[in-house]
Amino acid sequence: MPIPTITTERLILRAFTLNDARRVQELAGAFEIADTTGHMPHPYQDGMAEEWIGTHADDFERGEGATFAITLRPTGELIGAIGLTIHAPNQRAELGYWLGVPYWNCGYTTEAARAVLQFAFAQLNLNRVYATHFVRNPASGRVMQKIGMQCEGTLREHFVRWQKPEDLVYYGILKKEWAK
Ligand SMILES: CC(C)(COP(=O)(O)OP(=O)(O)OC[C@H]1O[C@@H](n2cnc3c(N)ncnc32)[C@H](O)[C@@H]1OP(=O)(O)O)[C@@H](O)C(=O)NCCC(=O)NCCS
């Protein structure tokens, strides 16, 4: 089964194609994106986007991941990425996302994340979705709050980014909570 397309009020979430690679490199290459994500490479070199996009179909086929391009409905413009890393034995997934800097604070990530939660619970039949953010990245925490996730605690200096330890905040939502 291919990665599905999900339509929301302002967005279309769809599978990435290799044609998106240059745009991914342009947007994800901004330091502001790498700074608060755990694993985004920086500098974002030629070929990295193609390699990343090339993993998506197999990950979805194996039930290990579902990654979507976030695009604007009227224009088709690619503005970011959102996805689930799935751990089927525990019926759970980790939600992750980034949005191109020019598009921040318009509610786009929240809108995309709501749709992906719906997909996780209603289509993939998962039981739990969680997400984490660095303490110094409150905008991401706001997205998690706005989609109904609960703060489950902070793991102190759990992550090292740019050679500096980062406190990591965990948020989660269960299927029975989402269903209400
Ligand atoms: C985190 C990120 C995805 C948010 O995307 P976005 O589309 O701007 O998010 P939304 O517009 O849906 O919501 C952002 C919320 O954070 C709030 N916010 C923004 N900056 C903030 C700050 N410094 N402190 C507190 N809240 C802040 C906004 O006001 C908004 O909340 P509101 O609707 O209650 O006003 C985006 O900033 C990003 O891509 N950052 C870099 C990559 C990254 O950090 N990814 C997540 C890793 S955990």
Ligand as a Chemical Component Dictionary entry (heavy atoms), coordinates in Angstrom:
data_LIG
# 
_chem_comp.id                   LIG 
_chem_comp.type                 NON-POLYMER 
_chem_comp.pdbx_formal_charge   0 
_chem_comp.three_letter_code    LIG 
# 
loop_
_chem_comp_atom.comp_id 
_chem_comp_atom.atom_id 
_chem_comp_atom.alt_atom_id 
_chem_comp_atom.type_symbol 
_chem_comp_atom.charge 
_chem_comp_atom.model_Cartn_x 
_chem_comp_atom.model_Cartn_y 
_chem_comp_atom.model_Cartn_z 
_chem_comp_atom.pdbx_ordinal 
LIG C1  C1  C 0 8.282  23.707 16.062 1  
LIG C2  C2  C 0 7.671  24.059 14.702 2  
LIG C3  C3  C 0 7.436  22.799 13.913 3  
LIG C4  C4  C 0 6.347  24.803 14.951 4  
LIG O1  O1  O 0 5.704  24.962 13.720 5  
LIG P1  P1  P 0 4.549  26.061 13.490 6  
LIG O2  O2  O 0 3.844  25.703 12.228 7  
LIG O3  O3  O 0 5.132  27.413 13.621 8  
LIG O4  O4  O 0 3.595  25.754 14.735 9  
LIG P2  P2  P 0 2.116  26.338 14.960 10 
LIG O5  O5  O 0 1.998  27.645 14.229 11 
LIG O6  O6  O 0 1.148  25.271 14.645 12 
LIG O7  O7  O 0 2.127  26.566 16.524 13 
LIG C5  C5  C 0 3.204  27.258 17.140 14 
LIG C6  C6  C 0 2.798  27.712 18.522 15 
LIG O8  O8  O 0 3.963  28.036 19.269 16 
LIG C7  C7  C 0 3.865  29.346 19.746 17 
LIG N1  N1  N 0 5.201  29.862 19.862 18 
LIG C8  C8  C 0 6.049  30.256 18.881 19 
LIG N2  N2  N 0 7.213  30.659 19.407 20 
LIG C9  C9  C 0 7.104  30.510 20.751 21 
LIG C10 C10 C 0 7.975  30.748 21.842 22 
LIG N3  N3  N 0 9.203  31.212 21.659 23 
LIG N4  N4  N 0 7.521  30.482 23.082 24 
LIG C11 C11 C 0 6.288  29.990 23.296 25 
LIG N5  N5  N 0 5.404  29.720 22.289 26 
LIG C12 C12 C 0 5.821  30.001 21.049 27 
LIG C13 C13 C 0 3.000  30.064 18.738 28 
LIG O9  O9  O 0 2.470  31.242 19.263 29 
LIG C14 C14 C 0 1.956  28.978 18.493 30 
LIG O10 O10 O 0 1.075  28.849 19.593 31 
LIG P3  P3  P 0 -0.402 29.568 19.647 32 
LIG O11 O11 O 0 -1.164 29.042 18.471 33 
LIG O12 O12 O 0 -0.931 29.148 20.952 34 
LIG O13 O13 O 0 -0.148 31.038 19.508 35 
LIG C15 C15 C 0 8.614  25.003 13.888 36 
LIG O14 O14 O 0 8.951  26.103 14.690 37 
LIG C16 C16 C 0 9.893  24.310 13.436 38 
LIG O15 O15 O 0 9.920  23.677 12.396 39 
LIG N6  N6  N 0 10.974 24.445 14.221 40 
LIG C17 C17 C 0 12.270 23.853 13.862 41 
LIG C18 C18 C 0 12.221 22.344 13.827 42 
LIG C19 C19 C 0 11.700 21.778 15.118 43 
LIG O16 O16 O 0 11.988 22.282 16.189 44 
LIG N7  N7  N 0 10.908 20.703 15.011 45 
LIG C20 C20 C 0 10.339 20.067 16.176 46 
LIG C21 C21 C 0 11.333 19.274 16.912 47 
LIG S1  S1  S 0 10.649 18.702 18.455 48 
# 
loop_
_chem_comp_bond.comp_id 
_chem_comp_bond.atom_id_1 
_chem_comp_bond.atom_id_2 
_chem_comp_bond.value_order 
_chem_comp_bond.pdbx_ordinal 
LIG C1  C2  SING 1  
LIG C2  C3  SING 2  
LIG C2  C4  SING 3  
LIG C2  C15 SING 4  
LIG C4  O1  SING 5  
LIG O1  P1  SING 6  
LIG P1  O2  DOUB 7  
LIG P1  O3  SING 8  
LIG P1  O4  SING 9  
LIG O4  P2  SING 10 
LIG P2  O5  DOUB 11 
LIG P2  O6  SING 12 
LIG P2  O7  SING 13 
LIG O7  C5  SING 14 
LIG C5  C6  SING 15 
LIG C6  O8  SING 16 
LIG C6  C14 SING 17 
LIG O8  C7  SING 18 
LIG C7  N1  SING 19 
LIG C7  C13 SING 20 
LIG N1  C8  SING 21 
LIG N1  C12 SING 22 
LIG C8  N2  DOUB 23 
LIG N2  C9  SING 24 
LIG C9  C10 SING 25 
LIG C9  C12 DOUB 26 
LIG C10 N3  SING 27 
LIG C10 N4  DOUB 28 
LIG N4  C11 SING 29 
LIG C11 N5  DOUB 30 
LIG N5  C12 SING 31 
LIG C13 O9  SING 32 
LIG C13 C14 SING 33 
LIG C14 O10 SING 34 
LIG O10 P3  SING 35 
LIG P3  O11 DOUB 36 
LIG P3  O12 SING 37 
LIG P3  O13 SING 38 
LIG C15 O14 SING 39 
LIG C15 C16 SING 40 
LIG C16 O15 DOUB 41 
LIG C16 N6  SING 42 
LIG N6  C17 SING 43 
LIG C17 C18 SING 44 
LIG C18 C19 SING 45 
LIG C19 O16 DOUB 46 
LIG C19 N7  SING 47 
LIG N7  C20 SING 48 
LIG C20 C21 SING 49 
LIG C21 S1  SING 50 
# 
